[in-house]
Amino acid sequence: MTTRSMMLAGGMLAGVMLAGAATAQVSPPHVAKKPFQVTSPNGARTDDYYWLRDDTRKNPEMLAYLAAENAYADAQLSALKPLEAKLYQETVAHIKQDDSSVPYAKNGYYYGSRFQQGADYPIVERRKASRTAPAETLFDESTMAKGHTFFALSDWAVSPDNRRVAWAEDNVGRRQYVLRIKDIASGAADADTITNIEPNIVWADDSKTLLYVEKDPVTLRGYRVKAHVLGTPVAGDRLLFEEKDDTYSIGVSRTADDKFVCIGVSSTVSDEQRCAPAAAPTNFTVIAPRAREFRYGADHIGSHWIIRTNRDAKNYKLVTVADADLAKGTAAWRDLTPASDTIFIEGFKPFDGFVAIDQRQGGNRMIRVLSDAGKSTPVTADEPAYRMSLDVNEETATPWVRYTYGSLVTPTTTYEVNAKTGERRVLKVAPVPGYDPAKYVTERVWAAARDGTKIPVSLVYAKGTKRDGTAPLFQYAYGSYGISTDPAVDPGRIGLLDRGVVYAIAHIRGGQEMGRSWYDDGHLLNKKNSFTDFIDVTRYLVAQKYVAKDRVAAMGGSAGGLLMGGVANMAPADYKLIIAQVPFVDVVTTMLDASIPLTTFEYDEWGNPAKQPYYDYMLSYSPYDNVTAKAYPALYVGTGLWDSQVQYYEPTKWVAKLRERKTDANPLLFRINMEAGHGGKSGRFERFRQNAEWQAFMLQQLGLAQ
């Protein structure tokens, strides 16, 4: 049912008058208050809008309210439609529509993807033995997406004999994937279909057995690894492993040399990995038993394992152990890299004779190569703020390491470097039509937080932008789960820079840009540091006259939406506009309910509110619980009805409470995507269409709507 048909079915919905084809907005939507007691071991709270939660997503009154909010947003934004269209066209003009990826080699084939002009989805194909051989299509995603309002192909794997491909697809947006299999040569689909899985598929060596991760149908937690043999009933699939602890997630993979299949379980503070020969993945051997505050991840090459671990190394180190010594436990582990207070090891890829290391230092992400002889060679960069990351490296018997490089002004460039000679060559510079990097400037500045900590900030702006305290600012951050935010060119941002906007990424605590301590200082009972860091970065940029005090827009999504909610409550006067996408804002109520997806995983991220210290601290910053009668900046809030990561009712309740209590006349707009989940609508152009709406609203609020 469309938004308009839902509105017509209701006649007059939540204060929104409907008259024929025209919609006259009399006032912002109103929603009923229905007090509900949220109980916990540490006290009860009254939630007037709890009733907006409907796990079936069929409640007519709730749907009517969402329709009313969409209609109100439509009306308020109608005058900005020309600017929205212009922003979208500007963005699309910076996209090479028939772009293609750099092919990579695996098991006798070169794999790659390409877009056709105007297509939202790519064609995934392969070529046998040579990059110039005839292409064999694996997936035409545009064809697969037809008839669906949402489509995502999120994982696929070709069988070792190269005959079949298995994949995971989602047609709803709730990340409950369906596993399908087909014969590549004929395109004929197998009858085998498995529902409600993680997008995580691995073949055994026999090319008949598939390992997959089954999800809990309620919490959506992946908790079982099963083996399916082609042509046999799914009900008879063999259970290989079940994770009983609901604070752990689970995944399955093959090692770099393809000798082993591994099952990995992880929580915020602990990992455990068990592996079995890919030729017979039945009896799995644990690499090291789990223990709190002990994290590791192992890969195999030749006759030894390489392991990234925090054992005696807060920022992680690499160790190795021979196959023959694996059973001796951690006592047999030998250091490959030393522990460091300044270098954080993010990941690695083993090759024959060396290992490529993905690491962070000084707020930047970089690559280095470590030979088996112990020689360490960093890959250098010239810009002050940048990011490098290991790219697809499926072949281990090669001296060439593929990686990508980019910054806020340099488009993503794919390189490969020779680990033996140091030779480096460019494979591709991501095309950005109509864009000249020389017209823009990037900086790395360090803003002092209120406790004296220096916060790295990545900046970009057009050359000629005056540093006189008059420029508008668009500031972004995430700052949770140890996820770092790296700089990159965004086609949708170029038009903003050309209008004089200064764009800033605040690398606040809660990420890992500065190492593991950076994360520790921004979660659990230190979470408020993330909020105050963001605010202090804004005030620094204003004080240093990069931007104007009254022309600041802020944005964050998901856990970054929690950040936006916290900032809105703590420092509303510092922002002209706050954009909160799929925001996690009802922290205490959500974390008290173990039936909600992700809750049990995240006790070590936010805390378990069943325990008094965490309850009190989480309640002190939870955006929904701290909405009060005061002036708020203009707000644009977005959600998806089918969101599995942050349920739609969290931002819905937050908006309802803000409408009830805020004392200002600033606009509050709520956009609900009725046909998508956490990532919004699918398709490469659709994302930019959605973005153009809030960008137009932002430019209006910053005085740039022309």
TANORRA-V49180 format. One record per pair of residues at least 24 apart in sequence whose C-alpha atoms are under 10 Angstrom apart, sorted by the first residue. I is the first residue (numbers start at 1). J is the second residue. If there is no record, write none. Layout:
[[I;J] [I;J]]
This chain:
[[1;674] [1;675] [2;67] [2;674] [2;675] [3;63] [3;64] [3;66] [3;67] [3;68] [3;70] [3;71] [3;672] [3;673] [3;674] [4;67] [4;68] [4;70] [4;71] [5;67] [6;60] [6;63] [6;64] [6;65] [6;66] [6;67] [6;68] [7;63] [7;64] [7;65] [7;66] [7;67] [7;68] [7;70] [7;71] [8;64] [8;67] [9;60] [9;64] [10;60] [10;61] [10;63] [10;64] [10;65] [10;67] [10;68] [11;64] [12;64] [12;68] [13;61] [13;63] [13;64] [13;65] [13;66] [13;67] [13;68] [13;69] [13;71] [14;61] [14;64] [14;65] [14;66] [14;67] [14;68] [14;69] [15;65] [15;68] [15;69] [15;72] [16;65] [16;67] [16;68] [16;69] [16;71] [16;72] [17;68] [17;71] [17;72] [18;71] [22;75] [23;71] [23;72] [23;74] [23;75] [24;71] [24;72] [24;75] [25;68] [25;71] [25;72] [25;73] [25;74] [25;75] [25;76] [26;72] [27;72] [28;68] [28;69] [28;71] [28;72] [28;73] [28;76] [28;659] [28;667] [28;668] [28;669] [29;65] [29;66] [29;67] [29;68] [29;69] [29;70] [29;71] [29;72] [29;73] [29;656] [29;659] [30;65] [30;68] [30;69] [30;656] [30;659] [30;660] [31;61] [31;62] [31;64] [31;65] [31;66] [31;68] [31;653] [31;656] [31;657] [31;659] [31;660] [32;61] [32;62] [32;65] [32;656] [33;656] [33;657] [33;660] [38;588] [38;589] [38;592] [39;589] [39;592] [40;588] [40;589] [40;592] [40;593] [40;609] [40;610] [40;611] [40;612] [40;615] [41;592] [41;609] [41;610] [41;611] [41;612] [41;615] [42;609] [42;610] [42;611] [42;612] [42;613] [42;615] [42;616] [43;610] [43;612] [43;615] [45;589] [45;625] [47;589] [47;624] [47;625] [47;653] [47;657] [48;653] [48;656] [48;657] [49;649] [49;650] [49;652] [49;653] [49;654] [49;656] [49;657] [50;589] [50;649] [50;650] [50;652] [50;653] [51;649] [51;653] [52;648] [52;649] [52;650] [52;652] [52;653] [52;656] [53;647] [53;648] [53;649] [53;650] [53;652] [53;653] [54;647] [54;648] [54;649] [55;218] [55;596] [55;642] [55;647] [55;648] [55;649] [57;641] [57;642] [57;648] [57;649] [62;649] [62;652] [63;641] [63;674] [65;652] [65;656] [66;641] [66;648] [66;652] [66;670] [66;671] [66;672] [66;673] [66;674] [67;671] [67;672] [67;674] [68;670] [69;652] [69;655] [69;656] [69;668] [69;669] [69;670] [69;671] [69;672] [70;669] [70;670] [70;671] [70;672] [70;673] [70;674] [71;670] [71;671] [72;668] [72;669] [72;670] [72;671] [73;636] [73;667] [73;668] [73;669] [73;670] [73;671] [73;672] [74;669] [74;670] [74;671] [76;667] [76;668] [76;669] [76;697] [77;669] [77;693] [77;694] [77;696] [77;697] [80;693] [80;696] [80;697] [80;699] [80;700] [80;705] [80;706] [81;692] [81;693] [81;696] [81;697] [82;696] [82;705] [82;706] [83;692] [83;693] [83;695] [83;696] [83;697] [83;699] [83;700] [83;705] [83;706] [84;689] [84;690] [84;691] [84;692] [84;693] [84;694] [84;695] [84;696] [84;697] [84;699] [84;705] [85;689] [85;692] [85;693] [85;696] [86;495] [86;692] [86;696] [87;492] [87;493] [87;494] [87;495] [87;496] [87;688] [87;689] [87;691] [87;692] [87;693] [87;695] [87;696] [88;492] [88;495] [88;685] [88;686] [88;687] [88;688] [88;689] [88;690] [88;691] [88;692] [88;693] [88;695] [88;696] [89;492] [89;688] [89;689] [89;692] [90;434] [90;491] [90;492] [90;493] [90;494] [90;495] [90;692] [91;432] [91;433] [91;490] [91;491] [91;492] [91;493] [91;494] [91;495] [91;685] [91;688] [91;689] [91;691] [91;692] [92;118] [92;432] [92;433] [92;491] [92;492] [92;685] [92;688] [92;689] [93;432] [93;433] [93;434] [93;435] [93;491] [93;492] [94;431] [94;432] [94;433] [94;434] [94;435] [94;490] [94;491] [94;492] [94;494] [94;495] [95;430] [95;431] [95;432] [95;433] [95;434] [95;435] [95;490] [95;491] [95;492] [95;685] [96;430] [96;431] [96;432] [96;433] [97;431] [97;433] [97;684] [97;685] [98;122] [99;430] [99;431] [100;124] [100;428] [100;430] [101;414] [101;428] [101;430] [102;131] [102;392] [102;414] [102;427] [102;428] [103;127] [103;131] [103;392] [103;427] [104;131] [104;391] [104;392] [104;393] [104;394] [104;395] [104;402] [105;129] [105;130] [105;131] [105;392] [105;393] [105;394] [105;395] [106;158] [106;393] [106;394] [106;395] [106;396] [107;158] [107;160] [107;161] [107;162] [107;394] [107;395] [108;162] [109;133] [109;162] [110;135] [111;135] [111;136] [111;137] [111;138] [112;137] [112;138] [113;137] [113;138] [113;139] [113;140] [114;140] [115;140] [115;141] [115;142] [116;142] [118;684] [118;685] [119;683] [119;684] [119;685] [120;145] [120;682] [120;683] [120;684] [120;685] [120;686] [120;687] [121;145] [121;151] [121;152] [121;153] [121;682] [121;683] [121;684] [121;685] [122;683] [122;684] [136;184] [136;185] [137;184] [137;185] [137;187] [138;164] [138;165] [138;182] [138;183] [138;184] [138;185] [138;187] [139;165] [139;167] [139;184] [139;187] [141;683] [142;683] [144;169] [144;171] [145;169] [145;170] [145;171] [145;682] [145;683] [147;171] [148;172] [148;675] [148;682] [149;173] [149;674] [149;675] [149;676] [149;681] [149;682] [149;683] [150;174] [150;675] [150;676] [150;677] [150;680] [150;681] [150;682] [150;683] [151;676] [151;681] [151;682] [151;683] [152;177] [152;681] [152;682] [152;683] [153;177] [153;178] [153;199] [154;198] [154;199] [154;200] [155;179] [155;198] [155;199] [155;200] [155;201] [155;202] [156;180] [156;181] [156;199] [156;200] [156;201] [156;202] [157;181] [157;200] [157;201] [157;202] [157;203] [157;210] [158;182] [158;183] [158;184] [158;201] [158;202] [158;203] [158;207] [159;202] [159;203] [159;204] [159;205] [159;206] [159;207] [159;208] [159;209] [159;210] [160;203] [160;204] [160;205] [160;206] [160;207] [160;208] [160;258] [161;205] [161;206] [161;207] [161;208] [162;207] [163;207] [164;188] [164;189] [164;190] [164;207] [164;208] [165;189] [165;203] [165;207] [166;190] [166;193] [166;201] [166;202] [166;203] [166;210] [167;199] [167;200] [167;201] [167;202] [168;194] [168;195] [168;196] [168;197] [168;198] [168;199] [168;200] [168;201] [168;212] [169;195] [169;197] [169;198] [169;199] [170;195] [170;196] [170;197] [170;199] [171;675] [171;676] [171;682] [172;642] [172;643] [172;675] [172;676] [172;677] [172;681] [172;682] [173;640] [173;641] [173;642] [173;643] [173;644] [173;675] [173;676] [173;677] [173;678] [173;679] [173;680] [173;681] [173;682] [174;220] [174;640] [174;641] [174;642] [174;643] [174;644] [174;645] [174;676] [174;677] [174;678] [174;679] [175;199] [175;220] [175;642] [175;643] [175;644] [175;645] [175;677] [175;678] [176;214] [176;215] [176;216] [176;217] [176;220] [176;644] [177;214] [177;215] [179;212] [181;210] [181;230] [190;230] [190;231] [191;230] [191;231] [191;232] [191;233] [192;228] [192;229] [192;230] [192;231] [192;232] [192;233] [192;234] [193;233] [193;234] [194;228] [194;234] [194;235] [195;234] [196;220] [196;222] [197;221] [197;222] [197;223] [197;224] [197;225] [198;222] [198;223] [198;250] [198;251] [198;252] [199;251] [200;250] [200;251] [200;252] [200;253] [201;251] [201;252] [201;253] [201;254] [202;227] [202;252] [202;253] [202;254] [202;261] [202;262] [202;278] [203;227] [203;228] [203;253] [203;254] [203;261] [203;278] [203;279] [203;281] [204;229] [204;254] [204;258] [204;259] [204;260] [204;261] [204;277] [204;278] [204;279] [204;280] [204;281] [205;258] [205;259] [205;260] [205;261] [205;277] [205;278] [205;279] [205;280] [205;281] [206;278] [206;279] [206;280] [207;279] [209;237] [209;280] [209;281] [210;237] [211;237] [211;238] [211;239] [211;240] [211;252] [211;253] [211;261] [211;263] [211;281] [212;240] [212;251] [212;252] [212;253] [213;241] [213;242] [213;250] [213;251] [213;252] [213;263] [214;239] [214;242] [214;250] [214;251] [215;250] [216;597] [217;597] [218;595] [218;596] [218;597] [219;246] [219;594] [219;595] [219;596] [219;597] [219;598] [219;599] [219;600] [219;644] [220;595] [220;596] [220;597] [220;598] [220;644] [220;645] [221;246] [221;247] [221;248] [221;249] [221;250] [221;596] [221;597] [221;598] [221;599] [221;600] [221;601] [222;246] [222;248] [222;249] [222;250] [222;251] [222;265] [223;248] [223;249] [223;250] [223;251] [223;265] [224;249] [224;250] [224;251] [225;250] [225;251] [225;252] [225;263] [227;281] [227;282] [238;282] [239;282] [240;281] [240;282] [240;283] [240;284] [241;274] [241;282] [241;284] [245;600] [245;601] [246;594] [246;598] [246;599] [246;600] [246;601] [246;602] [247;598] [247;599] [247;600] [247;601] [247;602] [247;603] [247;604] [248;272] [248;598] [248;600] [248;601] [248;602] [249;598] [249;600] [249;601] [253;299] [254;278] [254;299] [254;300] [255;298] [255;299] [255;300] [255;301] [255;305] [255;349] [255;350] [256;299] [256;300] [256;301] [256;302] [256;349] [256;350] [256;351] [256;393] [256;394] [256;395] [256;396] [257;299] [257;300] [257;301] [257;302] [257;350] [257;351] [257;352] [257;394] [257;395] [257;396] [257;397] [258;299] [258;300] [258;301] [258;394] [259;300] [259;301] [259;302] [260;284] [260;299] [260;300] [260;301] [262;286] [262;287] [262;298] [262;299] [264;296] [264;297] [264;298] [265;290] [265;297] [266;290] [266;295] [266;296] [266;297] [266;601] [267;292] [267;293] [267;295] [267;600] [267;601] [267;602] [267;603] [267;604] [267;605] [268;292] [268;293] [268;294] [268;295] [268;481] [268;482] [268;601] [268;602] [268;603] [268;604] [268;605] [269;293] [269;294] [269;295] [269;604] [269;605] [270;294] [270;295] [270;296] [270;310] [271;295] [271;296] [271;297] [271;309] [272;296] [272;297] [272;298] [273;297] [273;298] [274;298] [275;299] [285;326] [285;327] [286;326] [286;327] [286;329] [287;326] [287;327] [287;328] [287;329] [287;330] [288;326] [288;327] [288;328] [288;329] [288;330] [289;329] [289;330] [297;347] [297;348] [298;348] [299;348] [299;349] [299;350] [300;349] [300;350] [300;351] [301;349] [301;350] [301;351] [301;352] [301;353] [301;354] [301;355] [301;396] [302;350] [302;351] [302;352] [302;353] [302;396] [305;333] [305;350] [306;333] [306;334] [306;335] [306;336] [306;348] [306;349] [306;350] [306;355] [307;333] [307;334] [307;335] [307;336] [307;347] [307;348] [308;336] [308;337] [308;345] [308;346] [308;347] [308;348] [309;339] [309;345] [310;339] [310;345] [310;516] [311;339] [312;338] [312;339] [313;338] [313;339] [313;340] [313;341] [313;344] [313;516] [314;339] [314;340] [314;341] [314;344] [314;345] [314;515] [314;516] [314;517] [315;339] [315;340] [315;341] [315;342] [315;343] [315;344] [315;345] [315;346] [315;359] [315;360] [315;512] [315;514] [315;515] [315;516] [315;517] [316;340] [316;341] [316;343] [316;344] [316;345] [316;346] [316;347] [316;359] [316;515] [316;516] [317;343] [317;344] [317;345] [317;346] [317;347] [318;345] [318;347] [318;348] [318;355] [318;357] [336;370] [336;371] [336;372] [336;374] [337;370] [337;374] [337;376] [340;515] [341;514] [341;515] [341;516] [341;517] [342;514] [342;515] [342;516] [343;514] [343;515] [343;516] [344;512] [344;513] [344;514] [344;515] [344;516] [345;515] [345;516] [346;389] [346;512] [346;515] [347;389] [347;390] [348;389] [348;390] [349;390] [349;391] [349;392] [349;393] [349;394] [349;396] [349;401] [350;393] [350;395] [350;396] [350;397] [351;393] [351;394] [351;395] [351;396] [351;397] [351;398] [351;399] [351;400] [351;401] [351;419] [352;395] [352;396] [352;397] [352;398] [352;399] [353;396] [353;397] [353;398] [353;399] [353;419] [353;420] [354;396] [354;399] [354;419] [354;420] [355;396] [355;401] [355;419] [356;390] [356;401] [356;402] [356;403] [356;419] [357;389] [357;390] [358;388] [358;389] [358;390] [358;403] [359;388] [359;389] [359;390] [359;513] [359;515] [360;387] [360;388] [360;484] [360;512] [360;513] [360;514] [360;515] [361;513] [361;514] [361;515] [362;456] [362;513] [362;514] [362;515] [363;387] [363;444] [363;455] [363;456] [363;457] [363;458] [363;484] [363;485] [363;486] [363;507] [363;512] [363;513] [363;514] [363;515] [364;388] [364;444] [364;456] [364;458] [364;484] [364;485] [364;486] [364;487] [364;513] [364;514] [365;389] [365;405] [365;484] [365;485] [365;486] [365;487] [365;513] [365;514] [366;390] [366;403] [366;404] [366;405] [367;401] [367;403] [367;404] [367;405] [368;419] [369;401] [369;417] [369;418] [369;419] [369;420] [369;422] [370;419] [371;419] [371;420] [377;419] [377;420] [377;422] [378;422] [379;417] [379;422] [379;424] [381;405] [381;406] [383;407] [383;408] [383;409] [383;410] [383;442] [383;443] [383;444] [384;442] [384;443] [384;444] [384;445] [384;458] [385;409] [385;442] [385;443] [385;444] [385;445] [385;456] [385;457] [385;458] [385;459] [385;460] [385;486] [385;487] [385;488] [386;410] [386;442] [386;443] [386;444] [386;458] [386;486] [386;487] [386;488] [387;412] [387;485] [387;486] [387;487] [387;488] [388;412] [388;413] [388;414] [388;415] [388;486] [388;487] [389;414] [390;414] [390;415] [390;416] [391;415] [391;416] [400;424] [400;425] [402;426] [402;427] [403;427] [404;428] [404;429] [405;429] [405;487] [405;488] [406;430] [406;486] [406;487] [406;488] [406;489] [407;442] [407;458] [407;460] [407;486] [407;487] [407;488] [407;489] [408;437] [408;440] [408;441] [408;442] [408;443] [408;458] [408;459] [408;460] [408;461] [408;486] [408;487] [408;488] [408;489] [408;490] [408;493] [408;503] [408;504] [408;505] [409;435] [409;436] [409;437] [409;438] [409;439] [409;440] [409;441] [409;442] [409;459] [409;460] [409;461] [409;462] [409;487] [409;488] [409;489] [409;490] [409;494] [410;436] [410;437] [410;438] [410;440] [410;442] [410;487] [410;488] [410;489] [411;435] [411;436] [411;437] [411;488] [411;489] [411;490] [411;491] [412;488] [412;489] [412;490] [430;489] [432;489] [432;490] [432;491] [433;491] [434;494] [435;491] [435;494] [437;462] [437;489] [438;462] [438;463] [439;463] [439;464] [439;497] [439;498] [440;464] [440;465] [440;494] [440;497] [440;498] [441;465] [442;487] [442;503] [442;504] [443;504] [444;504] [444;505] [445;504] [445;506] [445;537] [445;540] [445;541] [446;506] [446;507] [446;537] [446;540] [446;541] [447;506] [447;533] [447;534] [447;536] [447;537] [447;538] [447;539] [447;540] [447;541] [447;544] [448;533] [448;536] [448;537] [448;539] [448;540] [449;508] [449;529] [449;532] [449;533] [449;534] [449;535] [449;536] [449;537] [449;539] [449;540] [450;529] [450;532] [450;533] [450;535] [450;536] [450;537] [451;529] [451;532] [451;533] [453;509] [453;533] [454;508] [454;533] [454;537] [455;506] [455;507] [455;508] [455;509] [455;513] [455;514] [455;518] [455;533] [455;534] [455;536] [455;537] [456;505] [456;506] [456;507] [456;508] [456;509] [456;513] [456;514] [456;537] [457;504] [457;505] [457;506] [457;507] [457;508] [457;537] [457;541] [458;485] [458;486] [458;487] [458;503] [458;504] [458;505] [458;506] [458;507] [459;487] [459;502] [459;503] [459;504] [459;505] [459;506] [459;546] [460;487] [460;489] [460;497] [460;501] [460;502] [460;503] [460;504] [460;505] [461;494] [461;496] [461;497] [461;498] [461;499] [461;500] [461;501] [461;502] [461;503] [461;504] [461;546] [462;494] [462;496] [462;497] [462;498] [462;499] [462;500] [462;501] [462;502] [462;503] [463;497] [463;498] [463;500] [464;500] [465;497] [465;498] [465;499] [465;500] [465;501] [465;502] [465;546] [465;547] [466;500] [466;545] [466;546] [466;547] [467;544] [467;545] [467;546] [467;547] [467;548] [468;542] [468;544] [468;545] [468;546] [468;547] [468;548] [469;541] [469;542] [469;543] [469;544] [469;545] [469;546] [469;547] [469;548] [469;549] [469;550] [469;551] [470;500] [470;542] [470;545] [470;546] [470;547] [470;548] [470;549] [470;550] [470;551] [471;499] [471;500] [471;501] [471;502] [471;542] [471;545] [471;546] [471;547] [471;548] [471;549] [471;550] [471;551] [471;552] [471;702] [472;496] [472;497] [472;499] [472;500] [472;501] [472;502] [472;503] [472;542] [472;546] [472;547] [472;548] [472;549] [472;550] [472;551] [472;552] [472;553] [472;576] [472;699] [472;702] [472;703] [472;704] [473;497] [473;500] [473;501] [473;502] [473;503] [473;504] [473;538] [473;541] [473;542] [473;546] [473;547] [473;548] [473;549] [473;550] [473;551] [473;552] [473;553] [473;554] [473;575] [473;576] [473;702] [474;501] [474;502] [474;503] [474;504] [474;505] [474;538] [474;547] [474;551] [474;552] [474;553] [474;554] [474;555] [474;577] [474;578] [474;698] [474;699] [474;702] [475;502] [475;503] [475;504] [475;505] [475;506] [475;534] [475;537] [475;538] [475;552] [475;553] [475;554] [475;555] [475;556] [475;578] [476;503] [476;504] [476;505] [476;506] [476;507] [476;534] [476;553] [476;554] [476;555] [476;556] [476;557] [476;560] [476;564] [476;579] [477;504] [477;505] [477;506] [477;507] [477;508] [477;509] [477;511] [477;530] [477;531] [477;534] [477;554] [477;555] [477;556] [477;557] [477;559] [477;560] [477;561] [477;563] [477;564] [478;505] [478;506] [478;507] [478;508] [478;509] [478;510] [478;511] [478;530] [478;534] [478;555] [478;556] [478;557] [478;558] [478;559] [478;560] [478;561] [478;562] [478;563] [478;564] [479;506] [479;507] [479;508] [479;509] [479;510] [479;511] [479;512] [479;513] [479;518] [479;519] [479;522] [479;523] [479;527] [479;529] [479;530] [479;531] [479;533] [479;534] [479;556] [479;559] [479;560] [479;562] [479;563] [480;508] [480;509] [480;510] [480;511] [480;512] [480;519] [480;520] [480;522] [480;523] [480;527] [480;530] [480;558] [480;559] [480;560] [480;562] [480;563] [480;605] [480;606] [481;510] [481;511] [481;512] [481;519] [481;520] [481;522] [481;523] [481;559] [481;602] [481;604] [481;605] [481;606] [482;509] [482;510] [482;511] [482;512] [482;513] [482;515] [482;516] [482;517] [482;518] [482;519] [482;520] [482;522] [482;523] [482;605] [483;510] [483;511] [483;512] [483;513] [483;519] [484;508] [484;509] [484;510] [484;511] [484;512] [484;513] [484;514] [484;515] [484;519] [485;511] [485;512] [485;513] [486;513] [491;688] [492;687] [492;688] [492;689] [492;691] [492;692] [492;695] [493;695] [495;695] [496;695] [496;696] [496;698] [496;699] [496;704] [499;699] [499;704] [499;705] [499;706] [500;704] [501;547] [501;551] [501;552] [501;553] [501;699] [501;702] [501;704] [502;541] [502;546] [502;547] [502;552] [503;553] [503;554] [504;537] [504;538] [504;541] [504;554] [505;534] [505;537] [505;555] [506;530] [506;533] [506;534] [506;535] [506;536] [506;537] [506;538] [507;533] [507;534] [507;537] [508;532] [508;533] [508;534] [508;535] [508;536] [508;537] [509;533] [509;534] [510;605] [519;605] [520;605] [522;605] [522;606] [523;604] [523;605] [523;606] [523;607] [524;602] [524;603] [524;604] [524;605] [524;606] [524;607] [524;608] [524;614] [524;617] [524;618] [525;605] [525;606] [525;607] [525;613] [525;614] [525;616] [525;617] [525;618] [526;606] [526;617] [527;563] [527;605] [527;606] [527;617] [527;618] [527;621] [528;563] [528;566] [528;567] [528;617] [528;618] [528;620] [528;621] [530;560] [530;563] [530;566] [530;567] [531;560] [531;562] [531;563] [531;564] [531;565] [531;566] [531;567] [531;568] [531;570] [531;571] [531;621] [532;563] [532;566] [532;567] [532;570] [532;571] [533;567] [534;563] [534;564] [534;567] [535;567] [535;568] [535;570] [535;571] [535;572] [535;574] [535;575] [538;574] [538;575] [539;574] [542;574] [549;573] [549;574] [549;575] [549;576] [550;574] [550;575] [550;576] [550;577] [550;702] [551;575] [551;576] [551;577] [551;699] [551;701] [551;702] [551;703] [552;576] [552;577] [552;578] [552;698] [552;701] [552;702] [553;577] [553;578] [553;579] [553;633] [553;634] [553;635] [553;698] [553;699] [553;701] [553;702] [554;578] [554;579] [554;580] [554;635] [554;698] [555;579] [555;580] [555;581] [555;636] [556;580] [556;581] [556;582] [556;583] [557;581] [557;582] [557;583] [557;584] [557;637] [557;638] [557;639] [557;678] [557;679] [558;582] [558;583] [558;584] [558;585] [558;639] [558;645] [558;646] [558;678] [558;679] [559;583] [559;584] [559;585] [559;645] [559;646] [560;584] [560;585] [561;585] [561;623] [561;637] [561;638] [561;651] [562;586] [562;587] [562;621] [562;622] [562;623] [562;624] [562;651] [563;621] [563;622] [563;623] [564;623] [564;635] [565;621] [565;622] [565;623] [565;624] [565;626] [565;627] [565;651] [565;654] [566;620] [566;621] [566;622] [566;623] [566;624] [566;626] [566;627] [567;621] [567;623] [568;623] [568;626] [568;627] [568;631] [568;632] [568;633] [568;634] [568;635] [569;621] [569;622] [569;623] [569;624] [569;626] [569;627] [569;628] [569;630] [569;631] [569;632] [569;633] [570;621] [570;623] [570;626] [571;632] [571;633] [572;630] [572;631] [572;632] [572;633] [572;634] [573;631] [573;632] [573;633] [574;632] [574;633] [575;632] [575;633] [575;634] [575;635] [576;632] [576;633] [576;634] [576;635] [576;666] [576;698] [576;701] [576;702] [577;632] [577;633] [577;634] [577;635] [577;636] [577;666] [577;667] [577;668] [577;697] [577;698] [577;699] [577;701] [577;702] [578;632] [578;633] [578;634] [578;635] [578;636] [578;637] [578;668] [578;698] [579;634] [579;635] [579;636] [579;637] [579;638] [579;669] [579;694] [579;695] [579;697] [579;698] [580;635] [580;636] [580;637] [580;638] [580;639] [580;651] [580;670] [581;636] [581;637] [581;638] [581;639] [581;640] [581;651] [581;670] [581;671] [581;678] [581;679] [581;680] [582;637] [582;638] [582;639] [582;640] [582;643] [582;645] [582;646] [582;647] [582;648] [582;650] [582;651] [582;652] [582;672] [582;677] [582;678] [582;679] [582;680] [583;623] [583;637] [583;638] [583;639] [583;645] [583;646] [583;647] [583;648] [583;650] [583;651] [583;652] [583;654] [583;678] [584;622] [584;623] [584;624] [584;645] [584;646] [584;647] [584;648] [584;649] [584;650] [584;651] [584;654] [585;621] [585;622] [585;623] [585;624] [585;625] [585;626] [585;646] [585;649] [585;650] [585;651] [585;652] [585;653] [585;654] [586;618] [586;619] [586;621] [586;622] [586;623] [586;624] [586;625] [586;626] [586;646] [586;647] [586;649] [586;650] [586;651] [586;653] [586;654] [587;615] [587;618] [587;619] [587;621] [587;622] [587;623] [587;624] [587;625] [587;650] [588;614] [588;615] [588;616] [588;617] [588;618] [588;619] [588;620] [588;621] [588;622] [588;623] [588;624] [588;625] [589;619] [589;622] [589;624] [589;625] [589;650] [590;646] [590;647] [590;650] [591;615] [591;618] [596;644] [596;645] [596;646] [596;647] [597;644] [597;645] [597;646] [597;647] [598;644] [598;645] [598;646] [599;645] [623;651] [623;654] [624;650] [624;651] [624;653] [624;654] [624;655] [624;656] [624;657] [624;658] [625;654] [625;657] [627;654] [627;655] [627;657] [627;658] [627;660] [627;661] [627;662] [628;657] [628;658] [628;660] [628;661] [628;662] [628;663] [629;658] [629;660] [629;661] [629;662] [629;663] [629;664] [630;658] [630;661] [630;662] [630;663] [630;664] [631;661] [631;662] [631;663] [631;664] [631;665] [631;666] [632;658] [632;661] [632;662] [632;663] [632;664] [632;665] [632;666] [632;667] [632;668] [633;662] [633;664] [633;665] [633;666] [633;667] [633;668] [633;701] [634;664] [634;665] [634;666] [634;667] [634;668] [634;669] [634;697] [634;698] [634;701] [635;666] [635;667] [635;668] [635;669] [635;670] [635;694] [635;697] [635;698] [636;667] [636;668] [636;669] [636;670] [636;671] [636;693] [636;694] [636;697] [636;698] [637;668] [637;669] [637;670] [637;671] [637;672] [637;694] [638;669] [638;670] [638;671] [638;672] [638;673] [638;678] [638;680] [638;690] [638;694] [639;670] [639;671] [639;672] [639;673] [639;674] [639;676] [639;677] [639;678] [639;679] [639;680] [640;671] [640;672] [640;673] [640;674] [640;675] [640;676] [640;677] [640;678] [640;679] [640;680] [640;681] [641;672] [641;673] [641;674] [641;675] [641;676] [641;677] [641;678] [641;680] [642;673] [642;674] [642;675] [642;676] [642;677] [642;678] [642;680] [643;673] [643;674] [643;675] [643;676] [643;677] [643;678] [643;679] [643;680] [644;676] [644;677] [644;678] [644;679] [645;677] [645;678] [645;679] [646;677] [646;678] [647;677] [647;678] [648;672] [648;673] [648;674] [648;677] [648;678] [666;701] [667;697] [667;701] [669;694] [669;697]]
